Amino acid sequence: MTLFEKIIARQIPADIVFEDDQCLAFRDIAPQAPVHILIVPKKPLERVGAASQADCALLGHLLFSAAEIARLEKLADGYRIVINNGSNGGET
């Protein structure tokens, strides 16, 4: 089980800010920005580069969820969305 799967399964505690049937969002334990929230799909997806056409709706939902979380966090002045894909893309 990955770290994110353990957080989704509540085996590891997290400061959860949003959850629905497709994703879970929580504050990063080592933030790199004043607001640093990770949004992970509940369906296992190794990385964006491994996504298939069947994952398009899920990927769109993650972006939609980011906008909803920004609204809930009162980030109307703007925010940044980052996707790390693979070790050369900063994924750990």
Biopython code that builds the backbone (N, CA, C, O; Angstrom):
import numpy as np
from Bio.PDB.StructureBuilder import StructureBuilder

atoms = [
    (1, "MET", "N", (0.843, -1.185, 0.000)),
    (1, "MET", "CA", (0.000, 0.000, 0.000)),
    (1, "MET", "C", (0.888, 1.248, 0.000)),
    (1, "MET", "O", (1.874, 1.317, 0.734)),
    (2, "THR", "N", (0.531, 2.229, -0.827)),
    (2, "THR", "CA", (1.303, 3.472, -0.866)),
    (2, "THR", "C", (0.937, 4.358, 0.322)),
    (2, "THR", "O", (-0.052, 4.115, 1.014)),
    (3, "LEU", "N", (1.739, 5.375, 0.543)),
    (3, "LEU", "CA", (1.461, 6.342, 1.604)),
    (3, "LEU", "C", (0.084, 6.968, 1.408)),
    (3, "LEU", "O", (-0.689, 7.087, 2.358)),
    (4, "PHE", "N", (-0.222, 7.369, 0.175)),
    (4, "PHE", "CA", (-1.510, 8.007, -0.082)),
    (4, "PHE", "C", (-2.666, 7.032, 0.137)),
    (4, "PHE", "O", (-3.706, 7.421, 0.668)),
    (5, "GLU", "N", (-2.500, 5.785, -0.258)),
    (5, "GLU", "CA", (-3.543, 4.781, -0.016)),
    (5, "GLU", "C", (-3.769, 4.592, 1.485)),
    (5, "GLU", "O", (-4.905, 4.402, 1.920)),
    (6, "LYS", "N", (-2.702, 4.644, 2.273)),
    (6, "LYS", "CA", (-2.839, 4.515, 3.727)),
    (6, "LYS", "C", (-3.560, 5.721, 4.319)),
    (6, "LYS", "O", (-4.332, 5.574, 5.266)),
    (7, "ILE", "N", (-3.319, 6.912, 3.773)),
    (7, "ILE", "CA", (-4.036, 8.105, 4.241)),
    (7, "ILE", "C", (-5.509, 7.993, 3.877)),
    (7, "ILE", "O", (-6.371, 8.279, 4.708)),
    (8, "ILE", "N", (-5.812, 7.582, 2.652)),
    (8, "ILE", "CA", (-7.205, 7.405, 2.225)),
    (8, "ILE", "C", (-7.908, 6.383, 3.111)),
    (8, "ILE", "O", (-9.075, 6.566, 3.455)),
    (9, "ALA", "N", (-7.212, 5.307, 3.485)),
    (9, "ALA", "CA", (-7.778, 4.253, 4.334)),
    (9, "ALA", "C", (-7.788, 4.628, 5.811)),
    (9, "ALA", "O", (-8.218, 3.837, 6.652)),
    (10, "ARG", "N", (-7.316, 5.833, 6.130)),
    (10, "ARG", "CA", (-7.249, 6.344, 7.509)),
    (10, "ARG", "C", (-6.304, 5.540, 8.389)),
    (10, "ARG", "O", (-6.462, 5.510, 9.609)),
    (11, "GLN", "N", (-5.321, 4.889, 7.773)),
    (11, "GLN", "CA", (-4.294, 4.187, 8.534)),
    (11, "GLN", "C", (-3.199, 5.144, 8.980)),
    (11, "GLN", "O", (-2.468, 4.865, 9.930)),
    (12, "ILE", "N", (-3.091, 6.272, 8.291)),
    (12, "ILE", "CA", (-2.155, 7.336, 8.644)),
    (12, "ILE", "C", (-2.980, 8.606, 8.800)),
    (12, "ILE", "O", (-3.783, 8.921, 7.922)),
    (13, "PRO", "N", (-2.802, 9.349, 9.902)),
    (13, "PRO", "CA", (-3.598, 10.567, 10.092)),
    (13, "PRO", "C", (-3.201, 11.665, 9.110)),
    (13, "PRO", "O", (-2.060, 11.736, 8.654)),
    (14, "ALA", "N", (-4.169, 12.514, 8.799)),
    (14, "ALA", "CA", (-3.931, 13.650, 7.911)),
    (14, "ALA", "C", (-4.918, 14.752, 8.257)),
    (14, "ALA", "O", (-6.001, 14.492, 8.782)),
    (15, "ASP", "N", (-4.533, 15.983, 7.956)),
    (15, "ASP", "CA", (-5.410, 17.144, 8.136)),
    (15, "ASP", "C", (-6.236, 17.287, 6.855)),
    (15, "ASP", "O", (-5.862, 18.016, 5.935)),
    (16, "ILE", "N", (-7.350, 16.587, 6.816)),
    (16, "ILE", "CA", (-8.191, 16.515, 5.624)),
    (16, "ILE", "C", (-9.009, 17.792, 5.489)),
    (16, "ILE", "O", (-9.648, 18.240, 6.441)),
    (17, "VAL", "N", (-8.978, 18.376, 4.283)),
    (17, "VAL", "CA", (-9.722, 19.608, 4.025)),
    (17, "VAL", "C", (-10.889, 19.385, 3.072)),
    (17, "VAL", "O", (-11.782, 20.227, 2.982)),
    (18, "PHE", "N", (-10.893, 18.255, 2.354)),
    (18, "PHE", "CA", (-11.953, 17.986, 1.383)),
    (18, "PHE", "C", (-11.958, 16.498, 1.073)),
    (18, "PHE", "O", (-10.909, 15.856, 1.004)),
    (19, "GLU", "N", (-13.161, 15.963, 0.887)),
    (19, "GLU", "CA", (-13.281, 14.568, 0.468)),
    (19, "GLU", "C", (-14.597, 14.386, -0.251)),
    (19, "GLU", "O", (-15.621, 14.946, 0.141)),
    (20, "ASP", "N", (-14.557, 13.599, -1.307)),
    (20, "ASP", "CA", (-15.778, 13.154, -1.960)),
    (20, "ASP", "C", (-15.552, 11.709, -2.398)),
    (20, "ASP", "O", (-14.588, 11.076, -1.967)),
    (21, "ASP", "N", (-16.418, 11.190, -3.238)),
    (21, "ASP", "CA", (-16.303, 9.783, -3.608)),
    (21, "ASP", "C", (-15.107, 9.484, -4.515)),
    (21, "ASP", "O", (-14.738, 8.321, -4.677)),
    (22, "GLN", "N", (-14.496, 10.516, -5.109)),
    (22, "GLN", "CA", (-13.396, 10.288, -6.042)),
    (22, "GLN", "C", (-12.021, 10.737, -5.552)),
    (22, "GLN", "O", (-11.002, 10.272, -6.062)),
    (23, "CYS", "N", (-11.983, 11.631, -4.571)),
    (23, "CYS", "CA", (-10.676, 12.143, -4.150)),
    (23, "CYS", "C", (-10.665, 12.543, -2.680)),
    (23, "CYS", "O", (-11.703, 12.668, -2.031)),
    (24, "LEU", "N", (-9.455, 12.737, -2.189)),
    (24, "LEU", "CA", (-9.220, 13.181, -0.820)),
    (24, "LEU", "C", (-8.157, 14.274, -0.885)),
    (24, "LEU", "O", (-7.162, 14.133, -1.596)),
    (25, "ALA", "N", (-8.363, 15.352, -0.151)),
    (25, "ALA", "CA", (-7.402, 16.459, -0.123)),
    (25, "ALA", "C", (-7.002, 16.732, 1.322)),
    (25, "ALA", "O", (-7.842, 16.759, 2.222)),
    (26, "PHE", "N", (-5.706, 16.934, 1.525)),
    (26, "PHE", "CA", (-5.196, 17.150, 2.878)),
    (26, "PHE", "C", (-3.979, 18.062, 2.827)),
    (26, "PHE", "O", (-3.318, 18.185, 1.796)),
    (27, "ARG", "N", (-3.696, 18.696, 3.957)),
    (27, "ARG", "CA", (-2.549, 19.597, 4.055)),
    (27, "ARG", "C", (-1.246, 18.795, 4.067)),
    (27, "ARG", "O", (-1.148, 17.757, 4.722)),
    (28, "ASP", "N", (-0.262, 19.287, 3.341)),
    (28, "ASP", "CA", (1.049, 18.649, 3.289)),
    (28, "ASP", "C", (1.729, 18.795, 4.648)),
    (28, "ASP", "O", (1.636, 19.849, 5.278)),
    (29, "ILE", "N", (2.410, 17.745, 5.102)),
    (29, "ILE", "CA", (3.075, 17.818, 6.411)),
    (29, "ILE", "C", (4.380, 18.609, 6.343)),
    (29, "ILE", "O", (4.920, 18.996, 7.379)),
    (30, "ALA", "N", (4.889, 18.850, 5.142)),
    (30, "ALA", "CA", (6.106, 19.655, 4.951)),
    (30, "ALA", "C", (5.819, 20.671, 3.845)),
    (30, "ALA", "O", (6.353, 20.560, 2.742)),
    (31, "PRO", "N", (4.976, 21.658, 4.144)),
    (31, "PRO", "CA", (4.524, 22.577, 3.091)),
    (31, "PRO", "C", (5.660, 23.358, 2.439)),
    (31, "PRO", "O", (6.610, 23.783, 3.096)),
    (32, "GLN", "N", (5.533, 23.530, 1.131)),
    (32, "GLN", "CA", (6.490, 24.304, 0.346)),
    (32, "GLN", "C", (5.915, 25.663, -0.042)),
    (32, "GLN", "O", (6.535, 26.420, -0.789)),
    (33, "ALA", "N", (4.725, 25.962, 0.474)),
    (33, "ALA", "CA", (4.034, 27.227, 0.198)),
    (33, "ALA", "C", (3.147, 27.533, 1.398)),
    (33, "ALA", "O", (2.868, 26.636, 2.193)),
    (34, "PRO", "N", (2.696, 28.779, 1.549)),
    (34, "PRO", "CA", (1.825, 29.111, 2.685)),
    (34, "PRO", "C", (0.581, 28.226, 2.764)),
    (34, "PRO", "O", (0.152, 27.854, 3.857)),
    (35, "VAL", "N", (0.006, 27.890, 1.624)),
    (35, "VAL", "CA", (-1.093, 26.922, 1.560)),
    (35, "VAL", "C", (-0.622, 25.809, 0.633)),
    (35, "VAL", "O", (-0.381, 26.040, -0.552)),
    (36, "HIS", "N", (-0.492, 24.608, 1.171)),
    (36, "HIS", "CA", (0.018, 23.473, 0.390)),
    (36, "HIS", "C", (-0.885, 22.284, 0.674)),
    (36, "HIS", "O", (-0.772, 21.630, 1.711)),
    (37, "ILE", "N", (-1.774, 22.020, -0.258)),
    (37, "ILE", "CA", (-2.763, 20.955, -0.110)),
    (37, "ILE", "C", (-2.546, 19.931, -1.212)),
    (37, "ILE", "O", (-2.404, 20.285, -2.383)),
    (38, "LEU", "N", (-2.523, 18.674, -0.834)),
    (38, "LEU", "CA", (-2.391, 17.582, -1.795)),
    (38, "LEU", "C", (-3.778, 17.025, -2.094)),
    (38, "LEU", "O", (-4.570, 16.788, -1.182)),
    (39, "ILE", "N", (-4.064, 16.819, -3.364)),
    (39, "ILE", "CA", (-5.333, 16.223, -3.785)),
    (39, "ILE", "C", (-4.987, 14.910, -4.467)),
    (39, "ILE", "O", (-4.281, 14.898, -5.476)),
    (40, "VAL", "N", (-5.480, 13.806, -3.922)),
    (40, "VAL", "CA", (-5.149, 12.497, -4.481)),
    (40, "VAL", "C", (-6.430, 11.758, -4.853)),
    (40, "VAL", "O", (-7.434, 11.832, -4.144)),
    (41, "PRO", "N", (-6.379, 11.045, -5.977)),
    (41, "PRO", "CA", (-7.555, 10.262, -6.363)),
    (41, "PRO", "C", (-7.680, 9.024, -5.483)),
    (41, "PRO", "O", (-6.676, 8.456, -5.053)),
    (42, "LYS", "N", (-8.903, 8.614, -5.220)),
    (42, "LYS", "CA", (-9.109, 7.382, -4.462)),
    (42, "LYS", "C", (-8.836, 6.159, -5.333)),
    (42, "LYS", "O", (-8.441, 5.108, -4.828)),
    (43, "LYS", "N", (-9.045, 6.295, -6.630)),
    (43, "LYS", "CA", (-8.698, 5.220, -7.560)),
    (43, "LYS", "C", (-7.183, 5.248, -7.744)),
    (43, "LYS", "O", (-6.626, 6.294, -8.075)),
    (44, "PRO", "N", (-6.513, 4.127, -7.536)),
    (44, "PRO", "CA", (-5.062, 4.123, -7.715)),
    (44, "PRO", "C", (-4.669, 4.570, -9.131)),
    (44, "PRO", "O", (-5.163, 4.039, -10.126)),
    (45, "LEU", "N", (-3.783, 5.544, -9.190)),
    (45, "LEU", "CA", (-3.254, 6.056, -10.456)),
    (45, "LEU", "C", (-1.792, 6.380, -10.189)),
    (45, "LEU", "O", (-1.483, 7.353, -9.501)),
    (46, "GLU", "N", (-0.902, 5.575, -10.727)),
    (46, "GLU", "CA", (0.525, 5.700, -10.401)),
    (46, "GLU", "C", (1.040, 7.115, -10.624)),
    (46, "GLU", "O", (1.749, 7.664, -9.781)),
    (47, "ARG", "N", (0.683, 7.700, -11.757)),
    (47, "ARG", "CA", (1.059, 9.074, -12.064)),
    (47, "ARG", "C", (0.280, 9.514, -13.295)),
    (47, "ARG", "O", (-0.300, 8.687, -13.998)),
    (48, "VAL", "N", (0.268, 10.799, -13.551)),
    (48, "VAL", "CA", (-0.483, 11.332, -14.685)),
    (48, "VAL", "C", (0.015, 10.714, -15.991)),
    (48, "VAL", "O", (-0.781, 10.417, -16.882)),
    (49, "GLY", "N", (1.312, 10.524, -16.103)),
    (49, "GLY", "CA", (1.877, 9.942, -17.313)),
    (49, "GLY", "C", (1.427, 8.520, -17.578)),
    (49, "GLY", "O", (1.580, 8.023, -18.694)),
    (50, "ALA", "N", (0.873, 7.856, -16.574)),
    (50, "ALA", "CA", (0.372, 6.492, -16.733)),
    (50, "ALA", "C", (-1.140, 6.461, -16.930)),
    (50, "ALA", "O", (-1.730, 5.385, -17.026)),
    (51, "ALA", "N", (-1.766, 7.624, -16.990)),
    (51, "ALA", "CA", (-3.221, 7.689, -17.147)),
    (51, "ALA", "C", (-3.621, 7.242, -18.551)),
    (51, "ALA", "O", (-2.858, 7.364, -19.508)),
    (52, "SER", "N", (-4.826, 6.728, -18.637)),
    (52, "SER", "CA", (-5.377, 6.327, -19.930)),
    (52, "SER", "C", (-6.566, 7.228, -20.264)),
    (52, "SER", "O", (-6.977, 8.060, -19.455)),
    (53, "GLN", "N", (-7.100, 7.052, -21.449)),
    (53, "GLN", "CA", (-8.287, 7.802, -21.859)),
    (53, "GLN", "C", (-9.419, 7.604, -20.846)),
    (53, "GLN", "O", (-10.213, 8.517, -20.617)),
    (54, "ALA", "N", (-9.495, 6.428, -20.248)),
    (54, "ALA", "CA", (-10.542, 6.133, -19.267)),
    (54, "ALA", "C", (-10.404, 6.975, -18.003)),
    (54, "ALA", "O", (-11.355, 7.075, -17.228)),
    (55, "ASP", "N", (-9.245, 7.580, -17.780)),
    (55, "ASP", "CA", (-9.011, 8.390, -16.581)),
    (55, "ASP", "C", (-9.322, 9.870, -16.785)),
    (55, "ASP", "O", (-9.193, 10.655, -15.847)),
    (56, "CYS", "N", (-9.727, 10.264, -17.982)),
    (56, "CYS", "CA", (-9.957, 11.688, -18.276)),
    (56, "CYS", "C", (-10.974, 12.325, -17.333)),
    (56, "CYS", "O", (-10.749, 13.433, -16.845)),
    (57, "ALA", "N", (-12.076, 11.649, -17.073)),
    (57, "ALA", "CA", (-13.096, 12.216, -16.186)),
    (57, "ALA", "C", (-12.532, 12.406, -14.778)),
    (57, "ALA", "O", (-12.806, 13.420, -14.136)),
    (58, "LEU", "N", (-11.758, 11.451, -14.299)),
    (58, "LEU", "CA", (-11.153, 11.562, -12.970)),
    (58, "LEU", "C", (-10.172, 12.731, -12.916)),
    (58, "LEU", "O", (-10.180, 13.500, -11.955)),
    (59, "LEU", "N", (-9.334, 12.870, -13.931)),
    (59, "LEU", "CA", (-8.368, 13.970, -13.946)),
    (59, "LEU", "C", (-9.080, 15.317, -13.974)),
    (59, "LEU", "O", (-8.655, 16.257, -13.301)),
    (60, "GLY", "N", (-10.150, 15.417, -14.739)),
    (60, "GLY", "CA", (-10.945, 16.645, -14.748)),
    (60, "GLY", "C", (-11.571, 16.908, -13.397)),
    (60, "GLY", "O", (-11.635, 18.052, -12.948)),
    (61, "HIS", "N", (-12.031, 15.853, -12.748)),
    (61, "HIS", "CA", (-12.629, 15.998, -11.417)),
    (61, "HIS", "C", (-11.609, 16.517, -10.408)),
    (61, "HIS", "O", (-11.952, 17.319, -9.539)),
    (62, "LEU", "N", (-10.368, 16.071, -10.515)),
    (62, "LEU", "CA", (-9.333, 16.552, -9.598)),
    (62, "LEU", "C", (-9.126, 18.058, -9.761)),
    (62, "LEU", "O", (-8.964, 18.769, -8.769)),
    (63, "LEU", "N", (-9.130, 18.548, -10.998)),
    (63, "LEU", "CA", (-8.995, 19.993, -11.223)),
    (63, "LEU", "C", (-10.218, 20.743, -10.715)),
    (63, "LEU", "O", (-10.087, 21.806, -10.109)),
    (64, "PHE", "N", (-11.398, 20.200, -10.956)),
    (64, "PHE", "CA", (-12.622, 20.816, -10.439)),
    (64, "PHE", "C", (-12.571, 20.867, -8.913)),
    (64, "PHE", "O", (-12.955, 21.873, -8.315)),
    (65, "SER", "N", (-12.103, 19.797, -8.281)),
    (65, "SER", "CA", (-11.993, 19.751, -6.822)),
    (65, "SER", "C", (-10.994, 20.785, -6.320)),
    (65, "SER", "O", (-11.206, 21.388, -5.269)),
    (66, "ALA", "N", (-9.906, 20.997, -7.060)),
    (66, "ALA", "CA", (-8.926, 22.018, -6.672)),
    (66, "ALA", "C", (-9.586, 23.388, -6.616)),
    (66, "ALA", "O", (-9.328, 24.164, -5.695)),
    (67, "ALA", "N", (-10.432, 23.691, -7.587)),
    (67, "ALA", "CA", (-11.136, 24.975, -7.591)),
    (67, "ALA", "C", (-12.094, 25.079, -6.406)),
    (67, "ALA", "O", (-12.206, 26.144, -5.799)),
    (68, "GLU", "N", (-12.778, 24.002, -6.072)),
    (68, "GLU", "CA", (-13.693, 23.998, -4.926)),
    (68, "GLU", "C", (-12.911, 24.173, -3.623)),
    (68, "GLU", "O", (-13.342, 24.917, -2.741)),
    (69, "ILE", "N", (-11.785, 23.505, -3.494)),
    (69, "ILE", "CA", (-10.953, 23.640, -2.295)),
    (69, "ILE", "C", (-10.439, 25.070, -2.179)),
    (69, "ILE", "O", (-10.419, 25.629, -1.082)),
    (70, "ALA", "N", (-10.026, 25.666, -3.284)),
    (70, "ALA", "CA", (-9.566, 27.061, -3.269)),
    (70, "ALA", "C", (-10.674, 27.979, -2.770)),
    (70, "ALA", "O", (-10.416, 28.910, -2.007)),
    (71, "ARG", "N", (-11.903, 27.721, -3.197)),
    (71, "ARG", "CA", (-13.035, 28.523, -2.717)),
    (71, "ARG", "C", (-13.215, 28.332, -1.209)),
    (71, "ARG", "O", (-13.385, 29.307, -0.477)),
    (72, "LEU", "N", (-13.179, 27.093, -0.746)),
    (72, "LEU", "CA", (-13.340, 26.801, 0.681)),
    (72, "LEU", "C", (-12.217, 27.409, 1.518)),
    (72, "LEU", "O", (-12.441, 27.826, 2.654)),
    (73, "GLU", "N", (-11.011, 27.457, 0.958)),
    (73, "GLU", "CA", (-9.846, 28.005, 1.660)),
    (73, "GLU", "C", (-9.724, 29.518, 1.491)),
    (73, "GLU", "O", (-8.776, 30.129, 1.984)),
    (74, "LYS", "N", (-10.686, 30.116, 0.791)),
    (74, "LYS", "CA", (-10.728, 31.569, 0.557)),
    (74, "LYS", "C", (-9.478, 32.057, -0.181)),
    (74, "LYS", "O", (-8.820, 33.011, 0.233)),
    (75, "LEU", "N", (-9.178, 31.380, -1.274)),
    (75, "LEU", "CA", (-8.014, 31.719, -2.086)),
    (75, "LEU", "C", (-8.430, 32.426, -3.379)),
    (75, "LEU", "O", (-7.862, 32.175, -4.442)),
    (76, "ALA", "N", (-9.420, 33.304, -3.279)),
    (76, "ALA", "CA", (-9.965, 33.977, -4.459)),
    (76, "ALA", "C", (-8.925, 34.820, -5.189)),
    (76, "ALA", "O", (-9.065, 35.062, -6.388)),
    (77, "ASP", "N", (-7.888, 35.269, -4.492)),
    (77, "ASP", "CA", (-6.862, 36.104, -5.123)),
    (77, "ASP", "C", (-5.939, 35.304, -6.038)),
    (77, "ASP", "O", (-5.142, 35.883, -6.777)),
    (78, "GLY", "N", (-6.041, 33.998, -5.994)),
    (78, "GLY", "CA", (-5.238, 33.158, -6.872)),
    (78, "GLY", "C", (-4.549, 32.029, -6.132)),
    (78, "GLY", "O", (-4.362, 32.064, -4.916)),
    (79, "TYR", "N", (-4.186, 31.046, -6.900)),
    (79, "TYR", "CA", (-3.504, 29.879, -6.351)),
    (79, "TYR", "C", (-2.767, 29.187, -7.486)),
    (79, "TYR", "O", (-2.993, 29.477, -8.661)),
    (80, "ARG", "N", (-1.901, 28.286, -7.125)),
    (80, "ARG", "CA", (-1.098, 27.552, -8.105)),
    (80, "ARG", "C", (-1.435, 26.078, -8.001)),
    (80, "ARG", "O", (-1.590, 25.546, -6.902)),
    (81, "ILE", "N", (-1.547, 25.422, -9.138)),
    (81, "ILE", "CA", (-1.764, 23.977, -9.191)),
    (81, "ILE", "C", (-0.508, 23.357, -9.800)),
    (81, "ILE", "O", (-0.074, 23.749, -10.883)),
    (82, "VAL", "N", (0.068, 22.388, -9.094)),
    (82, "VAL", "CA", (1.287, 21.730, -9.555)),
    (82, "VAL", "C", (1.017, 20.235, -9.654)),
    (82, "VAL", "O", (0.397, 19.646, -8.768)),
    (83, "ILE", "N", (1.483, 19.634, -10.732)),
    (83, "ILE", "CA", (1.396, 18.182, -10.888)),
    (83, "ILE", "C", (2.816, 17.658, -11.036)),
    (83, "ILE", "O", (3.510, 17.989, -11.998)),
    (84, "ASN", "N", (3.244, 16.843, -10.087)),
    (84, "ASN", "CA", (4.548, 16.193, -10.176)),
    (84, "ASN", "C", (4.340, 14.841, -10.846)),
    (84, "ASN", "O", (3.486, 14.063, -10.421)),
    (85, "ASN", "N", (5.111, 14.556, -11.887)),
    (85, "ASN", "CA", (4.945, 13.321, -12.647)),
    (85, "ASN", "C", (6.295, 12.627, -12.792)),
    (85, "ASN", "O", (7.114, 13.013, -13.626)),
    (86, "GLY", "N", (6.520, 11.609, -11.981)),
    (86, "GLY", "CA", (7.769, 10.863, -12.034)),
    (86, "GLY", "C", (8.887, 11.531, -11.253)),
    (86, "GLY", "O", (8.775, 12.696, -10.871)),
    (87, "SER", "N", (9.957, 10.798, -11.018)),
    (87, "SER", "CA", (11.049, 11.308, -10.178)),
    (87, "SER", "C", (11.713, 12.546, -10.776)),
    (87, "SER", "O", (12.115, 13.434, -10.025)),
    (88, "ASN", "N", (11.840, 12.635, -12.083)),
    (88, "ASN", "CA", (12.424, 13.831, -12.696)),
    (88, "ASN", "C", (11.478, 15.024, -12.650)),
    (88, "ASN", "O", (11.890, 16.158, -12.889)),
    (89, "GLY", "N", (10.218, 14.769, -12.344)),
    (89, "GLY", "CA", (9.227, 15.836, -12.214)),
    (89, "GLY", "C", (8.984, 16.231, -10.774)),
    (89, "GLY", "O", (8.044, 16.974, -10.491)),
    (90, "GLY", "N", (9.809, 15.750, -9.854)),
    (90, "GLY", "CA", (9.675, 16.123, -8.453)),
    (90, "GLY", "C", (8.790, 15.205, -7.640)),
    (90, "GLY", "O", (8.553, 15.466, -6.461)),
    (91, "GLU", "N", (8.295, 14.132, -8.241)),
    (91, "GLU", "CA", (7.451, 13.192, -7.509)),
    (91, "GLU", "C", (8.324, 12.355, -6.582)),
    (91, "GLU", "O", (9.365, 11.836, -6.985)),
    (92, "THR", "N", (7.878, 12.234, -5.333)),
    (92, "THR", "CA", (8.645, 11.435, -4.372)),
    (92, "THR", "C", (7.845, 10.257, -3.893)),
    (92, "THR", "O", (8.330, 9.471, -3.079)),
]
sb = StructureBuilder()
sb.init_structure("model")
sb.init_model(0)
sb.init_chain("A")
sb.init_seg("    ")
for serial, (resi, resn, name, xyz) in enumerate(atoms, 1):
    if name == "N":
        sb.init_residue(resn, " ", resi, " ")
    sb.init_atom(name, np.array(xyz, "f"), 0.0, 1.0, " ", f" {name:<3s}", serial, name[0])
structure = sb.get_structure()
